[in-house]
Amino acid sequence: MEQDWHHGRMPSDIWVSMVSLGGVALGGVLSFGVQHQTQRSAERAEERRRGVAQAESRRVERLAQLERFIEVTAEAERCAFARPTSWSDGDEWLVATQAVMNRVWVSERLIRLTFPLAVHEAARAYFLDLNLVVWEGLPDGESVRDRLEANRLAFLDAARVALG
């Protein structure tokens, strides 16, 4: 055997061992690659799942904010319909209306925080119109409903688009 080493030839059992060791190394590399790809695939799937869950959570939050805004603006419209020709500090209508309009103001600001700007701009236009009708009234013959309808619908349409 020693003679084979000196003449530049390796014995066959060393070749077999080297090929076997190479096969083990290649198998290890391939196994590592497959495990790495599987782990990355699982991480991407988890990331997508989290993204979907977060989007659904945001949608639910937005729907709740829309519901609050719609409820409180409907309440403010009722205040506009019930608006007396005159009032003084402490009047029941004034106290109730101030509380309602404060809630409308807060709700409109929350729309700005969670919706695209186009939705907030529509909510703001509706709020400003509503605020005017509640506090200053309308000329004789002009309807509160008719005055608010265009901005109310523009807001609802913008919200629908934003919700997809």
Secondary structure as the mmCIF struct_conf table of DSSP 4:
data_model
#
loop_
_struct_conf.conf_type_id
_struct_conf.id
_struct_conf.beg_label_comp_id
_struct_conf.beg_label_asym_id
_struct_conf.beg_label_seq_id
_struct_conf.end_label_comp_id
_struct_conf.end_label_asym_id
_struct_conf.end_label_seq_id
HELX_RH_AL_P HELX_RH_AL_P1 GLU A 2 HIS A 6
TURN_TY1_P TURN_TY1_P1 HIS A 7 GLY A 8
HELX_RH_AL_P HELX_RH_AL_P2 SER A 12 PHE A 81
TURN_TY1_P TURN_TY1_P2 ALA A 82 ALA A 82
BEND BEND1 THR A 85 THR A 85
TURN_TY1_P TURN_TY1_P3 ASP A 89 GLY A 90
HELX_RH_AL_P HELX_RH_AL_P3 GLU A 92 THR A 114
BEND BEND2 PHE A 115 PHE A 115
HELX_RH_AL_P HELX_RH_AL_P4 LEU A 117 GLU A 136
TURN_TY1_P TURN_TY1_P4 ASP A 140 GLY A 141
HELX_RH_AL_P HELX_RH_AL_P5 VAL A 144 LEU A 163
#
